[in-house]
Amino acid sequence: MADIDVSGGGGKKGPGVKKAKKLSTRVDMTPMVDLGFLLITFFIFSTTMAQPTAMQLIMPKDTENLEEQTKVKASGALTIMLGKSDGLYYYEGDDPTKIQNTNYKDIREVVINKKKSTKPEDFVVVIKPNDEANYKNVVAILDEMTINEVKKYALVPISPVENELLVATEKANNIQ
Amino acid sequence: MAKAKIVRKSTWVDMTAFVDVSFLILTFFILATKFKPVEPVEVKFPSSVSADKVPEMDAFMVTIDKDGRVFVQMDDPKARESIANNLNETRQMGLSPANIKAFTNAPSLGVPFAGMKELLSMDPEQQKNVRQPGIPVPDSTGGELYFWVRDAKSTYAGKKITWLIKADSETKFPVVRNVLEAFKRNDINKFQLVTKFQDAPVGTPLWNSREEIIKKAGGG
């Protein structure tokens, strides 16, 4: 194939002596390399390395009965609200007007501080995404609960009052 | 004068080592990877610190793409067949046996009940090219997904089934909430969200406790 014949003519055999032809044992590997790399290319394109993982999510059961609903002590509650354009807001206790602006980096400190300053059995985080929040944000916040080992947290629909405050805060901060 | 002798050198390159390397890499790819499953839509899911593997058997998966289109996927063809029969009866879709067979062979579906017969009458190649509108989940009643989940629940009754939700990072939350609502109305409250693994940030409580587990395992 891609080589130049270097074997000289004849040998040093005398006349009349039959020349035994020496066959090379060298095998041309080029097609095999081609094939190997073709298969590698195929496997790279058609398979995946990353195995997806599963994140557990347990939702509270809807109940009309007020007595069955989980009571939350206002002093131990931290409400995190998710808005548009990755906006994040929170307030402590039960007064939504104390709304504060934060982001996905600083929320960890907020959660840890609150966790330290409240009794473990009272501490609960309430997560309220509004209609503008996206799925990535929700997962990020749920993940933050796992990261900070928050035992009690719940994903709850946002109330109209809170949503209004959230939108007002967004407007005040010029978030489009 | 002596003639200068031109030495002819061989251009033969020994490919053996090359073959060794290429097949080594090939073996690695065969062993370390998995074939990509057939996806109705491309979904870029977010990452989380969860390290649990997604179960492969007995799973009912709801896929949501970034436009909010909802698809259902079931791994077991038998379950698909039984769900198709159920839905056909309860929703009076008038599917022919051939349609049901087409449904059994389709890995995922995202059309309203009204458009199902039309989609299933196409041949598989055509089906792939159709842009499916998604299962309607308009509000918190769960829409048509409610009936899907209800039938899946009765089909898998007695088995341990995993409810998987795979949504795109950019999906708006209301769609996800409506999907969750469709499950909740069927008394299903435990879900697995499909995510990409990401290590816990250094210094956080989770990181600390994971380190401790590793230390204990190493020390003992």
Interface residues (C-beta under 8 A of the other chain):
Chain A: A2 D3 I4 V6 R26 D28 M29 T30 M32 V33 G36 F37 L39 I40 F43 I44 S46 T47 T48 M49 A50 Q51 P52 T53 A54 M55 Q56 L57 I58 M59 P60 K61 D62 L82 R108 I112 P129 N130 D131 E132 A133 N134 Y135 K136 N137 V138 V139 A140 L142 D143 T146 I147 N148 E149 P157
Chain B: R8 K9 S10 T11 W12 V13 D14 M15 T16 F18 V19 S22 F23 I25 L26 F29 I30 A32 T33 K34 F35 K36 F45 P46 S48 V49 S50 A51 D52 K53 V54 P55 I64 T162 L164 I165 K166 A167 D168 S169 E170 T171 K172 F173 P174 V176 R177 L180 F183 K184 D187 N189 K190 F191 Q192 L193 V194 T195 K196 F197 A200 P201 T204 P205 L206 W207 S209
